[in-house]
Amino acid sequence: MRLFAAVPIPEPGRGQIARLLARLRELKWPLRLVHDHGVHLTLKFFGEVPPGRLEVIEEVVRGAVPGTGVLPLRLAEIGAFPDPRRPRIIWVGLEAPPALELLQDRLERRAEAIGFPPEGTPFRPHVTLARVREGQRLPAGALESLADEYEPAAFLASELILYESVLGRGGLRYEPRLTMELAS
């Protein structure tokens, strides 16, 4: 099973991201878009793990949540990894309180204690929109033109979910394995 811990993006953030995805579909750039229903902020990617490890990973998630509280988040700039001039991944950044970074750090440390190495790069909260197809490029100024039609949105995140990525006939879907409320 392929697992990751993430914060789902509720309305109105989800609606704004859905509009960005619809715009990207219209542009017909060489992209693989995320599905509207799977919009989330990944905090820890566990990768492919045997089913027997699910219980211990659930304990990692349970142990990271206490004291977090509901998170006031705001969609921010549109950006790209590794950089906007040669994007491989297009994303929307998130403005967040320190509590989000603390939650991510607790997940990272608890996961490391059970054998999952840390990411190795600083945490940068974002929601992935699309991946540029292998060997393809976007038109010059692509991200700037996308940003011209975008309005950031504020929202409250109230859950942390341990998801399983499941590949099926309809493509990739995310099945919740554990849902934790972030309320204090």
Secondary structure as UniProt FT lines:
FT   STRAND          2..8
FT   TURN            11..12
FT   HELIX           13..27
FT   STRAND          31..33
FT   HELIX           36..38
FT   STRAND          40..48
FT   HELIX           51..53
FT   HELIX           54..64
FT   TURN            66..67
FT   STRAND          71..81
FT   TURN            84..85
FT   STRAND          89..95
FT   HELIX           98..113
FT   TURN            114..115
FT   STRAND          126..132
FT   TURN            134..135
FT   TURN            140..141
FT   HELIX           142..148
FT   STRAND          154..157
FT   STRAND          159..168
FT   TURN            169..170
FT   STRAND          171..181
//
